[in-house]
Amino acid sequence: MLTRHLKCHSIQKRHRCPCCAKGFNDTFDLKRHMRTHTGIRPYKCPACDKSFTQRCSLESHLRKIHGVLQSYAYRQRRSKIYVCEECGFTSPSADTYTLHILEAHPSNPMLSKHLRKRVAGVLRGEIGGLMHPAPCYLATHVTTRRQTL
């Protein structure tokens, strides 16, 4: 975390926004920034249906507008949602998100990183397999990777 924090003070910004050329030191920050251009707002208020680009903005809204205080224990993780930066699809399940990418955006190079990480995790047994039968692309990729391991 310290290393990541120190990067924010670096003058050199390795990741540039293709829309406005603003620079970022971290790919996560660039991805979050891109939502200002795409209009994707994955964090929805359950009380009034207002949407936000960041979880912290939703939590601030809940506290200020609806009086909902959220408290988390030290190092407690909040529930993760997977967001398709291409179309705004969200899912609490990595399996459902992966299937969405394969079916809706099979040729998007930006999303292929998630697929590679997901397939590698399945091969190492770190995470569960897909909930549905894998499409041909994934089945072929898994078979090829197993042979090389």
N, C-alpha and C positions, 0 to 999 in steps of 0.2 A: 504494500500500500504506500509506503514511503517513496519507493522508486517511482510509482505512478504519480504521486503527488509532485515530486520534484520535476517531472516532465512538464508540468503546467507552467513552470517558471522559465522554461527554455525559450529562447528567442526563435529558434528554428522550429517551424511548424511543418511536420512531415505530411500531414493529411489535409488536402485542400478541398473545399466545397466546389463541385463543378458548376454550381449555379451562381454563387456570389464571390468565390475565391477566398473566403474566410479560411484561415488556417487553424488546424487543431493538432495537438500532440498525440491524441489517442483516437483510435478508430471508433470507439464507443461514443465519444463526444461528437465526432463527425456524423455518425448514424443518428444520434439524437437531434443534432442541428438540422439534418436533412428533412426532418418532419415539419420544420417551419416552411419549407418549400413545397413539400408534397401534400400538406394538409392532413396527414395521417395523425389521428388523435386516438390512440388505443386505450387510454385510461378514462373510463366513463363513470360519472357519479351515479350511484344507485338511487339517490334521492331525487335528483332533478334532471338526469340525463345530459348534463353538460359534460363535454369531453376535453381531455388535456393531452398534451404531447409527452408529459413526464409524470411519473408516479408521484413525485414530491409535490407537484402542482395540484394534483387531485387531493392529496392528503392535507395540504394547506387549505384548499377550498372546503373540504369536509369540516375542518376545525373552525374556520372563520365564518362560514355561511350556515352550516348545519349543526355546529357545536359538537361534532363527533371527534373525540380525542382517541387517538390510536397510540397504544404504548407497546413497545416491543422490549423483550428481555435483552440483556447484553448479548450481542452476536446472534440474535435470533433473526432468521431469514424470513422475509415476507414471501407470500406465495408468488411464484414466478409466472409470468405470462410470456408466451412466444408471439412475437409480432412480425407479420410479413410486411417488410418495408416497401414492397412493390404495390400491394393493394389494400393494406390495412387489416387484413384478416388476423384475428387473435385467437389463441387457444391456451388453456392451462396445461395442455399435454404436448410433450415433445413429439410423440408419435403422430398425433393429429396434425401438428404443424408440418412435420416432414412429409406426410402424405399430401397435404395441401400444396407444398412446394413442387413435389413430383407431378401432381396432376395439373395444377394451374400455371406453373412457371418452370417447366422442365429445362428450358435453355437459358435461364437467367444466370450469368456468371457470378453475380454478386451473392446469390443465394446458394451456390454450389459449395461454399465453405461450410455451411451448416451441414449439408449432406455428407461431406467428407468426414467431419468430426463425428457425426451421428453413426455412420457406418463403422468407423474405427472403434468407437465405443462399444458397439454391438459385438464386433469381432473379439474385443478383449473381454467381453462379458461384464463390462462396467454398468451397462444399462440394459433394460429389457428390450426385446425385439419389437418389431412393428406390430400393431394391433391387427392389421389386415394383411393379406398376402401382398408381398412386395411386388411392385411393377417390374417388368423385365429389366429395366436399367439397373435398378438396385440389386436384383438377384444376380445379374451378371457381374456387377462390381464386387459384390460380396464374395462370389465364387473366385474371382480373379485374385482378390486380396488374400483369401485363405491359402491359395496355392503358393503365394509368394512369402507367406509368414513362416 
